[in-house]
């Protein structure tokens, strides 16, 4: 998930440098959403993993 967010961030940077404002804005928005989803899943798996390991 994090790799997808980084990929869209790179696409947004390249599009912004080349002057494609609409594509850059869209790719930035997608990257933000994917990063938030990654953080939520990471935190959830961290707590579930700790709780499930106690036996």
KAWO-V433434 format. One record per run of one state. SS is the DSSP state (@ for helix, = for strand, . for the rest). FROM is the first residue (numbers start at 1). LEN is the number of residues. If there is no record, write none. Layout:
# KAWO-V433434
ss->SS from->FROM len->LEN
ss->SS from->FROM len->LEN
This chain:
# KAWO-V433434
ss->. from->1 len->1
ss->@ from->2 len->17
ss->. from->19 len->2
ss->@ from->21 len->32
ss->. from->53 len->3
